[in-house]
Amino acid sequence: MHAFDSLIGNLMVPTILFFVLGLVAAVVRSDLSIPEGAAKFMSLYLLLAIGFKGGHSLAEHGLNAEIFIALGAGLVLSFLIPFVAYGLLRSMTRLNVLNAAAVAGHYGSISIVTFVAASSLLDLTGIASDGYMVAVAATMEVPAILSALWIAHRFGSPEGAGSVSLRELFANGSIVLLTGAFLIGAVTQDKGMEMIAPFVVTPFTGILCLFLLDMGLSAGRSLLRNRHLLSAGLFAFGLLMPMIGAVLAFGLGALIGLQTGSLFLLMVLSASASYIAVPAAMKIALPQAESGIYLTLSLGVTFPFNITLGLPLYLWLAGLA
């Protein structure tokens, strides 16, 4: 009952409920829609805000060897996990290369809501963690997107194999904005945050609600078109992949000597799947990918699993290190 109450509590927030509203509107075939220009602006805004706030967090915590090691571990995991996810998807499901790559990118990135829930669990249990784990979370947004784009370009078609360069990957608009905003946030520090906080902080939740409303509409309409793609294998992947990500993070985090609280947070970051930053990036970078697939898996399967069962399991495992 406690786990059920916890799940309901985490779901009863405006952002997720606006996604549900969009999903319902699509299912009942409402004519509700978000103008294409407005949808693209919201995607760009979210990438800018998430990147800038992540860079500011890094600047707040300062730099030392321990932080660089933890950041390196996060980067490695974020780069690696999409390849593991892609391999599983291609073996467990009938997804094509494009959709498998888009889904895989979500599982290398992070869910900030799951991270916040995990931090709250540490507070309740009295287990300490390192403050720089917020910066680690921020650094794990971009690498997974790069991996997903590389997979999509490398395996998307025989004639396109091997033709994409690092320059093309890093020049992608969503990557440029996210990494550029991260660097600007790190360089300008508190002064920069003070100057643009009214833009990147105050309206963030409201714009996120509209963005998730649009994502719900897109997901619902995509679901109606692609019901045949949502096989049992896809749902099994949505439950199996977070546990694989957590185990990979457990091994690497224990190797670099993270303490229980920080190790737990790294496991949670690796186990979660993005439903904010990566959908915004994929909407721009891989617009042909079906949002109904990757949003249903990340928000509808993996997120509830992590909140109800995953967090206690990962905390128990972290305590064994």
N, C-alpha and C positions, 0 to 999 in steps of 0.2 A: 504493500500500500504506500509506503514511504517513497519507493522508486516511482510509482505511478504519480504521486503528488508532485514529485520533483520534475518529472517530465511535463506535466500539465503547467506547472509554474514557469518553466523555461519556454514553453510554447505560447503562453498567454502574454505576449508582448506585441506592440503595434506592428513592428517590422514583419514578423513572421505571419501575423494575422492578415496583413495587407497582401502577402504572397498568396495566402489561402483565398482571400477575396478574389484576386485575379484568376486563380485556378477555378473557383466556382463560376465566375463570370464566363470563363471560356467553356466550361462544361455545359452550362445552360444556353450557350451560344448567344450571349449578350453582344450588343454592338459597341460596348465599352472598348476604347482603344487609347493608346498613348501615341501622339504624333512621332514619326520617325526621328525628326530633328531633336525633339525633346528627349527621346530615349537615348540618343547618342550623346547629348550633352550630359545627361545623368551618369552615363558610363564613364565619360571623361572626368567628370567632377569626382566621382567616387575613387577613381584611380589616383587623381591628384591628392585628394584629402587623405586617403590611406597611406600613400607614399610619404607625404609631408609629415604626418604625425608619427610615422615609423622612424623617419630620420631624426625628428626632434627627440623621440624616446632614446635613440642611440646616443645623441649628444648629451642628454641629461645624465646618463649613467657613466659617461667617460670611457676611456679606453685603457685596457691592460691585457696582459697575456691570457688570463683566464677567460675574459670576454671574447677575445679573438678565437680561442679554441672552441668555445661554445657556439660562436657564430659560424665557425667552419663546420662544426658537426651539423648544425641546422641546414647550412647550404648543401652539404653532401647528401643529407637525407632528402631534401626537397628536390635535388636533381635526380636522385636515384629512384625514389618511390614511383614516379610516373612510368618508368620503364618496367618495373615489377608489375604495376597495375595494368599496363598495356598488354604484357605477356599473359596475365591472367584473363583479361577480357577477351583476348583473341582465342584463348583455349576454352573458356567457359561459356562464351556467348557467340552470337552471330553478328555482332556489331561490325560495321565496316571500319576501315582504317581511320577515317576522319572522326567518326563518333567515338571510337575507342580512344583516340588520342585526346580528344576534348575531355572525356570522362577521366582519363588518367591524369591530366593536368590538375583536376580538382583535388585528387587524392594526394598529390605531392604538396599542395598548398595547405592552408590552415583555415579553421573556423574560429574566429575571434570570440564568438559566443561560447563555444565549448571551452576555449582557453579561460575565459572569465569564470565559467562554472567550476573549472578545475581549480583555479586560484581560490575561489570561495570555499571549496572543499578542504583545501590545505589550511585555510584560516580556521575552519570549524574543528579540524583535527589537531590544530596546534603545531603543524609541521612547517618549518621555515623553507623559503626558497629564495633564490637570488633575483634581485630586481632587474638585472639585465636580461632575464628571460623574455621580457616584453620586446626588447630589441631583437632577440632571436626570432620571435614570432614575426616581426616585421620583415626580417631578411628572408623568411621562408615563403613569401608571396611570389616573388619574381622567378626564381630558378625553375619551379614546376611549370610555369607558363612557357619558359624557354624550351624545356624538355618536350612539352606537348607540341609546340610548334615545330620543333625539329623532327619529331616522330611523324607528324602530319605531312611535312614536306618530303621527308626521306622515304616513307613507305606509301604515300598517298597514291602514286601512280608510277608505273615502270619507267616512263620517260622522265619523271621528276626525281628519280632516285639519285641521291648524292649531289643534286644541283644547287641546293640551298647552302649559303655561306653563313659564317658567324656574323658577318656584317648585316646580312639580310635579316637574321634573327634579332639582333640587337637594334636594328633600325625600325622594327615593327613599332607602329605608333603607340600601342598600349604599353609596350616594354619601355620605350623612351620616356613616356609620361610618368610611369610608376617609379622607375629608377631615378629619373631626373628630379622628381618631387622629393624622393627619399634623400638624395644628396643635398638638395636645397634646404630641406628641413634640418639636416645634420649640420650644415655650414652656418645657417642663420641662427640656429639655436633658439633661446628664449625670445630674443628680439624679433626674429622672424615670426614665431608663433604668436606673439603679442600683436603683431601687425595684421596678420590674416586670420586670427582665431574667429572673428565674426563670420568669416567665409567658410573655413574648413571645419569648425567645431559646431557653432550654433545651428546652422541649417542641416547638418549632416544627417540626423535621424529622419527629418522630414523628407529629404531627397531620397534617402535610403528606402523609406516607405513607398514612395512613388516608383522607385527603381524595382523593388520587389513586387509591386502591383503589376508592373509591366512584365517582369519575369514570370509571374504567375499566369498572366494572360498568354504569354509565349509558351510556357510549359504546358498549360492546359490544351491549347490548340495543337501543339506538337504531339501531345499524348493521344489526342483524338485521331491524328493522322498516322501515328506510329505505334499503336497498341501491340502490334505483332512483334515489335522489337523488345518489349519488356518481358523477357522470358524469366523462368525460375532461376536460370543461371545468373542473370543480372542482379536479382535480389540477393542471391547467395553471395555474389561478389560484394555487394554493399555491406554485408555483415562480416565477411572474411577479411576484406582488405584493411579495415581499421586495425584489426588484431595483428595482421602482418606488419603494418607500419609501426605499431607499438613495440613489437618484438625487435624490429630493426633498430629503433631508437634506444631500446633498453640495452642492446649489445654495445652500440656506439657510445651511449651516455655513460655506461658503467666503465668502459675502456678509458674514457678521458677523466674519470673521477668525479662526475657530478654527484652531489648529495641527493638524498631521497626526494626532497621537494622539487628540486630543479630537474632531476631525472624524470620524475612523474610528469612535469610540465612538458618536457621534450617528447615524452611518449604520447601525451595528449595531442601535441601539435602534429606529430607524425601520423596519428591515428585519425585525425579529423579531416574533413573534406570541405573545401571552400564553397560557400554559396553567396559570397558578396564580391570579392576582388576578382576571382577567376571567371565567374559568369560575365562580369563587366568586360574583362579582357577578351574572352572568347566571342562575345557578341561583336567585337570589332575585328579580332584577328582571324577567327574561324566562323564567319557568319552562317555558313552552310550546315554547321553541326546542329543537331537537334537539342534545343534547350530542355525539352520535355524529358530527355533521357538523363542528362547530367544533373539537372536540378532535382529530379525525382530521387535519384540515387543519393546525392549528397545531403539534401534537406529532408527527404521523406524516409530514408532508410538508415543511413549512417549516423545522422545527427541524433535521432531518438535512441538508437542503440548506444551511442557513446554516453549520452546523458544518463540513461537508466542503468545500464550494465557495465559499460566500458570503463567509466571513471573509477568505480570501486575496484574493478579487476586490475587496472593499470597501477593504482596506488598500492595494492597488495603486492604486485610484482616488483614495483620500484623498491619496496621495503625489503626485498630479498637480496638486493645488491650489496 
